[in-house]
Amino acid sequence: MAEANRNYRRGNYDRGSQSRNDYGRDYRRMTYIEGNTVRHLETMPDNWEKEQENRQKREERERRERQEQRRRRSIARRNQDKALIMTRGYVIFLTFAAIVTCMTAGLYIKLQSDITIRMEHIGSLEAGVNSLKADNDATYKRLVTSVRMEDVKKRAVDELGMSYPGEDQIVYYEPDYTDYMSQYGEIPE
């Protein structure tokens, strides 16, 4: 086609160099249509040959890019196929990983149940301690309210022969106003 256009532009009408399809295309370009619709002959640009060369280079570059993309896709497809293949070692590894995961999950559940049981046991022990404290407090209050101090004093003095200390039996100490006192010797009688 390019040859036919160049020949037509230059005025060379050597039909022997053109194929049958090229002739048909040129014929359609140069034929007039009767009536009020007339095709205008396309004028060829001055730099038509350069444009054709640029177009051919662009088409060649695009073709190479498509080939490169096809090659990359085929490589990627091969890599995906390789990745999907399960070898014996991979199956063994997955089995081992599944067993370890199941054992870890079982151990976790067992520990959770042990913790729950221990918490319930601690709760029951705390309830027992609280009930014993309540019993002790009730017993203490009962004892305190059942004994009057006057009766204790009368019994101690009358039956046991106890007496109040005399002035010579009382020893006074002067505190040094610290938080505690240290005893370095026996208290005199």
C-alpha positions, 0 to 999 in steps of 0.5 A: 500500500505504501508503495502504491501511494508513493507511486501514485503521488509521483505519477508512476502507474506501474501496476505490475509492482502492486498486488491485486489488493493494493490496486483495489484500494487505490481504485476505491480512493480514486473513484468518483461517486456520481451525484451530489456526494463526491469523495475528496481525494486525500492529500498526502502529507509531505512527511508521509514517509517519515510518518510511515517509518515512525508508525512502523517503529512504534508498531515494532516497539508495541509488538516487542512490549506485547511479547515481553508482557506475554513472556512475563505472564508465562513466567508468572504463570509457571511460578504460580504453578510451581507454588501450587505444587505440594511436595512431600516436604511441604505436606509434612511441614503443614501436618506438623504445623497443624499438629502444633497448632492443635496442641497449643489450642488444647493446652490453652483451653486446659489452662483456661479451665484450670484457672476457672476451677482455681478461681471457683475454689478461691471464691469458696475459700474466701466465702469460708474465711468471711463466714469464720470472721463473722462468727469470730466477731459475733463470738467476741461481741457476745463475750464482751457483752456477757462479762461486765468489768465490775464483776471481773474486778470484784472477783479478782480482788475478793477471790484471787486476792489481787490488789491495786499497786502502791506508790512504791511499785509504780515506775515512771519513764520519760519518753524521748518522743520517738516513734518507738521505745527500746528496752535495754534492761530489766524493769525494776520491781 
